[in-house]
Amino acid sequence: MAGGARSRELYRRALRVLPGGVNSPVRAMRAIGRDPVFVERAAGSELVDVDGNAYVDWVCSWGPLILGHAHPDVLAAVGEAAARGTSFGAPTAGEVELAEEVAHRVPSVEMLRMTSSGTEAAMTAVRLARAVTGREAIVKFAGAYHGHVDGLLAEAGSGLATQGIPASPGVPAAAAAATIVVPWNDAGAVAAAVDEHEVAAILAEPYPANMGLVPPGEGFLEQLRASADRAGALLVFDEVISGFRVAPGGAQELAGVAPDLTILGKVLGGGLPAAALGGRRALLERLAPAGDVYQAGTLSGNPLAVAAGLATLRRLDEDAYARLAATTRALADGLREVAGERPVQVAAETGLLTVFFSADPVRDWTGAAACDREAYGAWCRGLLDRGVYAPPSQFEAWFPSLAHTTEDVETTVAAAAEAFAEAA
Ligand SMILES: *Cc1c(COP(=O)(O)O)cnc(C)c1O
């Protein structure tokens, strides 16, 4: 069984002092109809809960832990940094080294501004795009997530390209009105949106993984580049998940399409809070104090986070990506095999995977939203009870890491077969 008496007791206490018992909604496991599992510790691919149950962890903190939990290099780097002091509010050598490393890896990035979260980096990207173009409208895709920024919490209504309506109470209508939401993988809708509106930026997760993994169709990212160029808008890739994961230089390297601005996070901080906005020097130098666009952060470029990020990136060589690709492929193949003739689709790209409970391949948010979430929930609960910690939502990706072994894949596939049989 997953969870236990200590998890239940902590959840009871948590519900009194934390809204919903958690500090970020998906952790509550409501989407799969069960109570959260409280974590005691983790190492490599193994997570242990407060009741002593062990799991093969495919969530890995939702993406940062590409090396797995508690990697010795990361722990050593963080320990050394902490011994020198945890924060100075003044520049350090580590920030320069991390920025140099990122600029070296990510094709379109010459310069970085670091933040503590992906949300902040996305907010900065929008502000900078608006400042540079003198326009306000942002095109985003239905089902894409860019953090909890007011203006980006907008969903599509019906129709091809709709004016955004707020997806949460508390978001001013005016903040969402400048957001135009279009369907993913629909180049015609993007072209129509940039024709109709004065667009500052097209904002895309190049490998969307927040509606489950829905890769771009053939040529779609190139079409985004062309639409942005034709409209005089910036192309912004949110690579908070895909960055340093699907390839050493992220999705832009894999696809060979260069955005104007890139949002990075998750792997960048190696499990500590760090994110960044990157791009060409001429654009980034609009940020204060080089330029006039204001942006700041007390803990931005935090020395511990920078040390964890650098230690992580230094392990990510060609061989690492070959191993990550092999692990992901083995997991995807195994899950497809045990799914058999069931209405299940396994989408996968290096370091990312989603099991959609759908009869048809998923190409956009409409397809993702049509999945059988009840069936996913039952299957996922079955996995948890067999010691496999898969994302507790149909709309979140699995995050294979370099710590996952052949044995982890075998355990998971065997558990998946039983959970499928049980759910049927
Ligand atoms: C996680 C995520 C964010 C937000 O990052 P936080 O650090 O959680 O604020 C933004 N964009 C994408 C694509 C993400 O997956």
The ligand as a MOL file (V3000), in Angstrom:
LIG
                    3D

  0  0  0     0  0            999 V3000
M  V30 BEGIN CTAB
M  V30 COUNTS 15 15 0 0 0
M  V30 BEGIN ATOM
M  V30 1 C 7.3720 24.4220 -14.1540 0
M  V30 2 C 7.1500 25.3120 -15.3330 0
M  V30 3 C 7.1080 26.7110 -15.2210 0
M  V30 4 C 7.0810 27.4130 -13.8920 0
M  V30 5 O 8.2370 27.2420 -13.1690 0
M  V30 6 P 8.1800 27.4520 -11.5630 0
M  V30 7 O 9.6040 27.3640 -11.1510 0
M  V30 8 O 7.3040 26.3630 -11.0380 0
M  V30 9 O 7.5850 28.7990 -11.3240 0
M  V30 10 C 7.0460 27.4640 -16.3700 0
M  V30 11 N 7.0170 26.8760 -17.5740 0
M  V30 12 C 7.0380 25.5390 -17.7260 0
M  V30 13 C 7.0270 24.9540 -19.0970 0
M  V30 14 C 7.0690 24.7180 -16.6080 0
M  V30 15 O 7.0290 23.3930 -16.7630 0
M  V30 END ATOM
M  V30 BEGIN BOND
M  V30 1 1 1 2
M  V30 2 1 2 3
M  V30 3 2 2 14
M  V30 4 1 3 4
M  V30 5 2 3 10
M  V30 6 1 4 5
M  V30 7 1 5 6
M  V30 8 2 6 7
M  V30 9 1 6 8
M  V30 10 1 6 9
M  V30 11 1 10 11
M  V30 12 2 11 12
M  V30 13 1 12 13
M  V30 14 1 12 14
M  V30 15 1 14 15
M  V30 END BOND
M  V30 END CTAB
M  END
